[in-house]
């Protein structure tokens, strides 16, 4: 799943001034289809998840289930400029559901497979901690296991009916975001330890005080990925080069978002 998030950052940044090709999204169905997005409050997690959903729907034609406790009425402010790049039917492939409680969330996930016409290839849960606040570690383990089991079940179903079982549209993946407090407490640390058992790939958004020369100051965040599996960095199949693993996301007071890829030399100075 790190591949889809990297692809979304690349797509938005306009790297090489080209659209992301199907080949460059080969990681959507990779060996680790479960990813955890981590960062403090208001660091851009929702925008990044929404960007990944748009990319999967618009470029891959995937059906996406986007789950959030807070209703999303329109595109997040940093992504409004994307409207011109989207097809008229792109957002219709994204289904939004807003369960209000932990019990409702469990019911939604448990019933994902029931409507065959709306079965998703990508499940996104934005702000899992909002549901876990009053439910504890047991709930975190329960919903994480249910998400992984549901995705595995759907992948088996897709593979059984697909003409190309190895294709990116024959697998179901999951991305979950978790908000970290500025000072991690025991409760947050416990929830994080539990959920990481199910989501071995992590995408971190960390506040960054460094700004490139000539860039107006704003809220700046460094985005990078970590994997417990020891898998080597993937290559961009189009160019043969290693996929960028670190990015800089900058938010202006106007809400505008800028995404820049970081070279190893730049990331080391941050």
C-alpha positions in Angstrom: 0.0 0.0 0.0 3.0 2.3 0.4 3.1 2.1 -3.4 -0.3 3.7 -3.8 0.5 6.5 -1.4 3.8 7.2 -3.1 2.0 7.2 -6.4 -0.6 9.7 -5.1 2.2 12.0 -3.9 3.9 11.8 -7.2 0.7 12.3 -9.1 -0.2 15.4 -7.2 3.4 16.8 -7.3 3.5 16.6 -11.1 6.9 14.8 -11.0 8.1 14.4 -14.6 5.0 16.3 -15.6 3.3 13.1 -16.5 0.3 11.1 -15.2 1.0 8.1 -13.1 0.9 5.0 -15.3 -0.7 1.7 -14.5 2.8 0.2 -14.3 4.0 2.7 -11.7 1.0 1.7 -9.5 2.1 -1.9 -9.4 2.4 -1.7 -5.6 -1.3 -1.3 -5.2 -1.6 -5.1 -5.0 1.8 -5.8 -3.5 2.7 -8.4 -0.9 1.9 -5.9 1.9 -1.5 -4.5 1.0 -2.1 -3.0 4.5 -0.7 0.4 5.5 -1.0 2.6 8.6 -0.8 6.4 8.2 0.5 8.2 11.3 0.8 11.8 12.3 -0.4 14.6 14.6 -3.7 16.4 14.4 -4.2 18.5 11.2 -1.0 17.3 9.5 -2.7 16.4 6.2 -3.6 12.7 6.8 -7.1 13.1 5.4 -5.9 15.0 2.3 -3.3 12.2 1.7 -6.0 9.5 2.1 -8.4 11.4 -0.1 -5.7 11.8 -2.7 -5.0 8.0 -2.7 -8.7 7.4 -3.1 -9.0 9.7 -6.0 -5.9 8.2 -7.7 -7.2 4.6 -7.2 -10.7 5.6 -8.6 -9.6 7.9 -11.4 -6.5 6.2 -12.7 -7.3 2.5 -11.9 -11.1 2.5 -12.0 -11.1 0.9 -8.6 -14.1 1.0 -6.3 -13.1 2.7 -3.0 -14.8 2.6 0.4 -13.9 5.7 2.4 -14.9 5.5 6.1 -14.7 8.5 8.4 -16.4 9.5 11.6 -16.7 13.1 10.3 -18.7 13.7 7.1 -16.8 15.0 4.1 -19.0 17.4 2.2 -16.5 18.3 -0.5 -12.9 17.9 -1.6 -10.4 18.8 1.2 -9.3 22.4 0.7 -5.8 21.5 -0.5 -7.2 19.2 -3.2 -9.8 21.6 -4.7 -7.4 22.3 -7.6 -7.6 18.7 -8.7 -11.2 19.1 -10.1 -9.8 20.0 -13.5 -7.8 16.8 -13.7 -10.7 14.5 -12.7 -13.1 12.8 -15.0 -16.8 13.4 -14.4 -17.3 9.8 -13.0 -14.1 9.6 -10.9 -15.7 10.5 -7.5 -18.7 8.2 -8.2 -16.4 5.2 -7.7 -15.8 6.4 -4.1 -18.4 5.4 -1.5 -18.4 7.4 1.7 -19.7 6.0 5.0 -19.8 7.8 8.3 -20.3 5.3 11.2 -20.7 7.3 14.4 -19.6 4.7 17.0 -17.2 1.8 17.3 -20.1 -0.7 17.1 -21.3 0.9 13.9 -17.8 0.8 12.4 -17.6 -2.9 13.1 -21.0 -3.5 11.5 -19.9 -1.6 8.4 -16.6 -3.5 8.0 -18.4 -6.9 8.7 -20.9 -6.2 5.9 -18.6 -4.9 3.2 -18.8 -8.1 1.2 -22.6 -8.3 1.2 -23.4 -5.9 -1.7 -21.6 -7.5 -4.7 -22.2 -4.3 -6.8 -20.4 -2.1 -4.3 -17.5 -4.4 -3.2 -14.4 -2.2 -2.9 -10.8 -2.9 -4.0 -9.6 -0.3 -1.5 -10.9 0.3 2.0 -9.8 3.5 3.8 -10.5 4.3 7.5 -9.7 7.9 8.4 -9.1 8.5 12.1 -9.4 5.1 13.7 -8.4 6.6 17.0 -11.7 8.6 17.1 -13.5 5.2 17.4 -11.0 3.7 19.7 -11.0 6.6 22.3 -13.6 4.9 24.5 -13.2 1.3 23.4 -9.6 0.5 24.3 -7.0 -1.9 22.9 -9.5 -4.8 22.5 -11.5 -2.8 19.9 -8.4 -1.7 18.0 -7.3 -5.4 17.7 -10.8 -6.5 16.8 -11.4 -3.9 14.0 -7.8 -4.3 12.7 -8.2 -8.1 12.4 -11.6 -7.6 10.8 -10.3 -5.2 8.2 -7.4 -7.5 7.3 -9.7 -10.6 7.2 -12.3 -8.8 5.0 -9.6 -7.6 2.6 -8.2 -11.2 2.3 -11.7 -12.6 1.8 -12.4 -10.1 -1.0 -9.1 -10.7 -2.6 -9.9 -14.5 -2.8 -13.3 -13.6 -4.3 -11.7 -11.3 -6.9 -9.1 -13.9 -7.8 -11.7 -16.5 -8.3 -13.7 -14.5 -10.8 -10.9 -12.5 -12.4 -9.4 -13.3 -15.8 -6.1 -12.0 -14.5 -5.7 -13.2 -10.9 -2.4 -11.3 -10.5 -3.7 -8.0 -11.8 -4.0 -4.9 -9.6 -7.8 -5.0 -9.8 -8.0 -8.5 -8.3 -6.9 -7.6 -4.8 -8.3 -5.6 -1.9 -6.1 -3.3 0.1 -6.6 -1.3 3.3 -5.2 2.0 4.5 -5.9 3.2 8.1 -4.9 6.6 9.7 -4.2 7.2 13.3 -3.7 10.6 15.0 -0.8 10.8 17.3 -0.8 13.3 20.2 2.2 15.6 20.5 3.2 13.7 23.6 2.5 10.0 23.2 0.7 8.5 26.3 0.5 4.9 27.4 -3.0 4.5 25.8 -1.8 5.7 22.4 1.4 3.7 22.7 -0.7 0.6 23.5 -3.1 1.1 20.6 -0.2 1.7 18.2 1.5 -1.5 19.3 -1.7 -3.5 18.7 -2.5 -2.0 15.2 1.1 -2.4 14.0 0.8 -6.1 14.2 -1.8 -6.0 11.4 -0.4 -3.0 9.4 3.4 -3.7 9.0 3.8 -0.8 6.5 3.7 2.7 8.0 3.5 6.1 6.4 4.6 8.9 8.8 3.8 12.6 8.5 6.1 14.6 10.8 6.3 18.3 11.3 9.3 19.8 9.6 10.8 23.2 10.3 13.0 23.3 7.2 11.7 25.2 4.1 13.4 25.2 0.7 14.9 28.5 -0.3 12.3 30.9 -1.8 9.3 29.0 -0.4 6.8 31.0 1.7 6.6 29.7 5.3 3.6 27.6 6.2 2.8 24.3 7.8 5.4 21.9 6.5 5.5 18.1 7.0 7.9 15.4 6.0 6.4 12.2 4.7 8.3 8.9 4.8 7.7 5.2 4.9 8.9 2.4 7.2 8.4 -1.3 6.7 9.1 -4.1 9.2 9.4 -6.7 6.5 12.8 -5.6 5.3 11.5 -5.4 1.7 13.9 -3.3 -0.5 12.7 0.0 -2.0 10.7 -0.7 -5.1 11.7 0.5 -8.5 9.7 2.7 -10.8 9.0 0.4 -13.7 8.8 3.2 -16.1 12.2 4.7 -15.5 14.0 1.9 -13.7 14.9 4.2 -10.8 14.1 3.7 -7.2 10.7 5.0 -6.1 11.0 8.2 -4.0 10.6 7.2 -0.4 10.4 10.7 1.2 8.3 13.7 0.4 7.7 17.2 1.7 4.1 18.4 2.0 3.6 22.2 2.5 0.3 23.9 3.4 -0.3 27.6 2.9 -2.7 29.8 4.9 -4.9 29.7 1.8 -5.2 26.0 2.1 -3.1 25.3 -1.0 -0.9 22.2 -0.8 2.4 21.7 -2.4 4.2 18.3 -2.6 7.9 18.0 -3.4 10.0 14.8 -3.7 13.1 14.7 -1.5 16.4 13.3 -2.6 18.4 11.3 -0.1 20.7 14.3 0.4 17.8 16.6 1.2 16.1 14.3 3.5 19.2 13.8 5.5 19.3 17.5 6.4 15.9 17.6 7.9 
